[in-house]
Amino acid sequence: MTSPRATAPVFHNILEMIGNTPMLEITRIDTGPCKLFVKMESMNPGNSIKDRIAVTMIDAAEKSGKLKKGGRIVEATAGNTGLALALVAGQKGYRLTVVVPDKMSDEKISHLRAMGAEVVLTRSDVAKGHPEYYQDVAEKIARDDPDAFYASQFTNEANPQAHYETTGPEIWEQMDGKIDAFVAGIGSGGTVSGVGKFLKERNPNCEIILADPVGSILTPLVNEGKKVQPGSWLVEGIGEDFVPSICHLELVKKAYAISDEEAFHTARELLKKEGVLAGSSVGTLFAAALRYCREQKEPKRVVTLICDNGAKYLSKMFNDFWMVDNGFIKRPTYGDIRDLIARRHLEREDFCLSPEIPVLQAIKRMRMFSISQMAVVDEKDRVVGILDETDVLMALVRDRDCAAKPVKDFMTSRVETVRPTASVNDLLPIFRADRVAVVADDKHFYGLITKIDLINYLRKQL
Ligand SMILES: Cc1ncc(COP(=O)(O)O)c(C=O)c1O
């Protein structure tokens, strides 16, 4: 540690640990003439800024009598608000039902269930007004249950109140009242409205800057007063196709539209250079903050947020293969069939087996990396066979002692080799026979092409 720190406090309930998050100055990334600070909301116990609103929304519902002892909280979300409500509900003895559209990942649903929430899955392909639209489903569940309270973060004034009473004052104090701009995104609008109101009351010249995904309707509305049709984006938690009722957009001076690609690369840079593991939307916020800082002519003190922790993106935005597969990392191409290889052997991206490796080890590798076949290569790096799920299944059924035996006894030795100069059409008979293509020439083995690789390749051409 570089400077002495006060002794960390001891808490007696995890809810006491919400808020009072630290501020970090960015020192290893170019911020133009400005000083840029990030408030580490990812260090809340539920790992996001939404812990704050879960507390105030539940407190307000208790006070107004909408939520009674042992009652039920209902919300429509698969994001951080669901986890935050689960945290607070669990500590305060309420049941929580979250209605989740079925496009959400298994991981998120498991996380909610692990925290004790009841998850109701509904359709993600229907729009507002349809009886299976997730917000309408949540509203109906709450309406039909006399013990239920619908948290409704998009319309609940206790949401911006949380930021007006806690996030805003904390930022002001941490910056010693010297803050020229605050950069944030809009999901429900709670953060911008609550923090924005507080900062503007203290310093009317403080600029509120919106970080918005490309495709959201908010940037054209803020910058040009223009209403546009919404598009789609991958960053989670921010960007809108309507203006929520609690959102005070008039506080916002200027908006920056950031593409998914820029957001993901910026979040990766933030981790590499500053050591901050943050969620995808933080990439949007941080990219917008950097653009704002670098555009300034005068030195300014700027604050943005690390809204959530990036651990849930390790297999997506922080994974090079996911970035390549989704076109966010472009790698050198060969201009021939080698461009269809998803995991390149010469770049050590693939998982191979040596002929002597025991079958049990091969099964472990297949499970660990979720792959259904692997090339078996000899000491000269030549493919001598393929071991796929069928080979493993047959081995297990036919030979009770197969686990310790070498894979060479069970692999398929007849491999379908194609040269780099082959055409896509040459692959079709191989796939029709349910085999995989081994791309190799006299010098090298380049990698495997499977049916799904060809499907992905063709999909990207669409
Ligand atoms: C993950 C995430 N959630 C929520 C927000 C803000 O949401 P809200 O407008 O609902 O306060 C942000 C950004 O500011 C965010 O990055």
The ligand as an SDF file (V2000), in Angstrom:
LIG
                    3D

 16 16  0  0  0  0  0  0  0  0999 V2000
  -24.8400   -1.3450  -15.0040 C   0  0  0  0  0  0  0  0  0  0  0  0
  -25.5100   -0.0330  -14.8150 C   0  0  0  0  0  0  0  0  0  0  0  0
  -26.7120   -0.0150  -14.2480 N   0  0  0  0  0  0  0  0  0  0  0  0
  -27.3460    1.1540  -14.0530 C   0  0  0  0  0  0  0  0  0  0  0  0
  -26.7950    2.3760  -14.3860 C   0  0  0  0  0  0  0  0  0  0  0  0
  -27.5680    3.6150  -14.1430 C   0  0  0  0  0  0  0  0  0  0  0  0
  -28.8640    3.2460  -14.1020 O   0  0  0  0  0  0  0  0  0  0  0  0
  -30.0700    4.0950  -13.6070 P   0  0  0  0  0  0  0  0  0  0  0  0
  -30.3400    5.0840  -14.6740 O   0  0  0  0  0  0  0  0  0  0  0  0
  -31.1300    3.0310  -13.5370 O   0  0  0  0  0  0  0  0  0  0  0  0
  -29.7820    4.6950  -12.2960 O   0  0  0  0  0  0  0  0  0  0  0  0
  -25.5530    2.3950  -14.9780 C   0  0  0  0  0  0  0  0  0  0  0  0
  -24.8590    3.6150  -15.3750 C   0  0  0  0  0  0  0  0  0  0  0  0
  -24.9060    4.7030  -15.0020 O   0  0  0  0  0  0  0  0  0  0  0  0
  -24.9080    1.1690  -15.1880 C   0  0  0  0  0  0  0  0  0  0  0  0
  -23.7170    1.1440  -15.7670 O   0  0  0  0  0  0  0  0  0  0  0  0
  1  2  1  0
  2  3  1  0
  2 15  2  0
  3  4  2  0
  4  5  1  0
  5  6  1  0
  5 12  2  0
  6  7  1  0
  7  8  1  0
  8  9  2  0
  8 10  1  0
  8 11  1  0
 12 13  1  0
 12 15  1  0
 13 14  2  0
 15 16  1  0
M  END
$$$$
